[in-house]
Amino acid sequence: MNEGNHILLVEDDAPLRESIRRFLQGQGFRVSESGGLLDASRRLAQEGVDLVLLDLTLPDGNGMDILERFGRQYPHRIVVLTGTGSIETAVLAMKKGAHDFLQKPVNPELLLLALQRTFAYIRERRECQELKGEIGDAAGFGKFIYRSETMADVLGLARQYAATGHSILISGETGTGKELMAQAIHASSRRSGRPLVSVNCASIPENLAESELFGYKKGAFTGAFADSPGKFLLADGGTILLDEIGELPLNIQAKLLRVLENGEITPLKSRSAVRVDIRVLAATNKDLEEEVQAGRFRADLFYRIDELKVHIPPLRARRADILPLVDHFLGIANLVNARPIESIATEAQRLLADYDWPGNVRELKNTIFKIVASGHAGAIGPEHLPLKLRHPRRQAAPGRREPSLAELEKGHIQKVLQECGGNCTQAAAALGISRSSLYRKLEELRIRRK
């Protein structure tokens, strides 16, 4: 039976359409009918179909134009019917998205065989995509170690964004894992089989930025002994990560904007532009809206890269993730150093969880690696931790926990908002930040305005 396979039959010859419909329904297919292009387009917009059985000769449209239109919407899910069965027509139909080609009058056995082949291909393609998604998740988002609901929400959003083709701005403090997030998004995207090229914008000298990004021709400058493709051409068909994009000089920002808008690069000393197909991921530890207001970042470039946004909160704002990360890095360090460290004392765990980790996950990783490399065996106690964890600069009163940096920040913002009568514009000015940054802080710290 083929009840799960829904076919849209597009044929203007009513008796032939009725005959094909009856045959297909007798074979267990679910069939919808249409006599022309406009009605078929309406049905495709309203109904979910699995395959289109398409006559190329319709009263309200040219056959190949119709095929090209449907072929973009249903690639490799179209079987073409035509009364002119030339080889040239068949080849052109395949190029425009058809999966199979049948000549009228239709032989029922050949029609059934063509449909079965096409549905088998659809199933294999769907299974391949599902497997690719599972592999991408294991290679990407599966690398994140977390327990907090905050991080679960961030990763859920990133997974949704990964499936789109939009540019994504990844923000967060240094050490939060912005590059790992970019790798996960790429691995879970449709471009996962193509390269991910990472560019650290802060490490490129201003006088070399254009040639590094867009390439150059032989002889473009002293030392240019051969052509160089540049990062954008290397990433063609895949993804480019512009890490620390806030560090790009303004003149390079203008050239980058033109490339993103036009989809073309022009290597230094080249007379012709080269088209590139690239998805852009950008990462920053700066507030780019504040940089725009300060005149250090172009507003038009900001709006171009900020189509979607993923913000990775600092480790102090998701303390539930600290100890799972400690266990993860301890396991890695044990393997690397062949150390038999089996556990962490309760008091040491408390000190690790209470520390604010200004360097975030990177600082936590380095701390665990240093502890293990120091030669301790058995269990890690408080005495094995760095001094900054054992003796914070500010000591809490007996029986009272000192507020975290996030709690202090929340209290200060609430106080300023109260003094400004709840006016966000005035409060943002008093705090020395943009209004959009204040709104983000209100959401991040869960502050309710009265």
C-alpha angles and dihedrals in degrees: 000000000000101000094132091058112088116196128192108209111204109190129136096202100091098199092047091045091052092048094050092045092054092048094049094046088050088057090054100259123139107234134195119187135217132175099200149013099269094049091045091052090051092050093048089053092050104034131051107231130180100207140013120219099199133193109207094209108072130156096237104042148027112265099233093042089053091049093050090051094048092038092064091050097041107024113192090357098097129095111195126217119197140162092215105066102181121150090240091056092049093050092048091048091053091049090053095054109280117139097198140009131216131183125222134276085059118229105217094215092051090046092053091047092050092050093048091050092049095048090048089053091049091052093048091048091049092049090048091052091049091050090047089052092051092048091046092051092049091048093043126020091019088072093067116099112206146135103181123103088225093064092041089058092048093051092045090055092046091052090055092048092047090065092059128074096231127121113259129207112209113199133183144114122290112286098021094115106262094151091048088052090052091051091050093050092050093046090053096045132090088255095060092114091058128070127286108210117194122204122190100210092191093059098053115094111236093240091054100039097094095048092044093052102036104022132232143240125246110282095019089130140348108302095021095125095158141017116280121201098210128220096286095056091046088056095048110141091012139059134296121205113207099198118197089007090170089073095063114115115247095247091055090046089060092052091045091053091054091052092050092047097045101031089227135112128199114203116219111280092007119134095207137051123238121217117230131189107210139153112219124220116179127191130195142165090202131087097248093193089060089046089053091051090048091052094243097111130041114249093213092053091047092054090046095055096035096072089121129008135207116188118195109206120224119262092251088062092056104038092162087075096056101081095042087053090048090054091047095051092042090057092051093046092050090055094046095046099029089232120159096220104152106172149003121236117246093245091050090051090052092052092048092049094046096051115100096222099212088189089052121204093348092056091046092051093049091048093054092045091052092049092052093044090054091075103253116154134193109014132002112236132186090267090064094057123095117269093249089063096043097044112028114195092246115050118211120232115259111281093008128098117223111240116256123244090256091053091049090049091049092050093049093050091048090051093050092046090052092050090051093050092246093302105146095196092056093041092051090051091049091049092047095238136108120268091244089053089052091051089051090051091050090054095041094049093037094236115169118212116224 
